[in-house]
Amino acid sequence: TLYAMLAVLVFLVSAILTLPDYGLAWDESLGNAFFGERYLYYYRTFDKNYLDFDAVPQTLANLPLDLSASTWRDQPNVFPPFADTVAAGTLHLFSYTLNWLNPIDGLHLSAILFAALLLVSLFFFLKKRVGAVPALIAVLALASFPRFWGDAHFNIKDVPTTVLFALSIFSYVLWYEKPHWLKAILFGVLFGLTTLTKINAVFVPIVVMLGLWGSRWRSISKGEFLPLLKQFLLHHLFMVIAAFHTILLGWPLVSRDFHAFIEYVTRFMGQGKRSGPAYFQWETIRLTFASMPEYFALFLLLGIG
């Protein structure tokens, strides 16, 4: 445990020290930062003027990092709020209140904190199930993975999505191993937060269904089936209710008009009306392995084998 926490600490400190080497990414300057700041101020004050995205509130007019130039400010349903709001929170706390970081680094700090949270969670999740040594190896492999390391410096959307996606699966496994209604609600909240970060959350149920459900039901005797089915359905109802309320309460746009959430889902499920080949593209897998460190590829192949 000590070595794993030291590895996370090294990751955290070195990533923060190298923040100045990274600038704004396209997505965050397009709308992530703008909407995140607006939602942050709305939840601090519950002043609906911050949800008028065409206006510039006086409290935000003279900040060092002017985010009002967003060209997509008229499309709030494209930018779900959770990770963006957290990023705005680290910007205002560490840059404007504490004055420890410049504004761009303050905005990006959130992704590093999310990444460190995943490393810690991954270690303790794996330690209990496969042992401390494999868990430590997993943490070291992920912490040193170039794409993970690089994106943690500037990708305030995809890194939190990865973290919340993983935490959702971890929480579902906790429920699966020993069902309890509180664990069901925890999964629902995490799944809701993942959805409020990126629509990739729709793959979480697919992962847990393919990875867990089949083996569970094959091992159940006839006498246990109906009681377990009742508990299964009730707890999954808790999950759905918790996720729904997390989404409803976590996105002011959806609280006012749930149709906005439908637009968000349909837009990204349709890739914003972008088209591509109807056949499977091997180029994606080739590029994944080409950008993967050799040791990581070896561990992956050993794990599959």
Salt bridges, closest charged atoms under 4 A:
GLU28 OE2 - HIS108 NE2 2.62
GLU37 OE2 - HIS92 NE2 2.80
ASP84 OD2 - LYS157 NZ 3.31
ASP151 OD1 - ARG147 NE 3.10
ASP158 OD1 - LYS198 NZ 2.43
GLU177 OE1 - ARG129 NH2 2.77
GLU263 OE2 - HIS259 NE2 3.25
GLU283 OE2 - ARG286 NH2 2.76
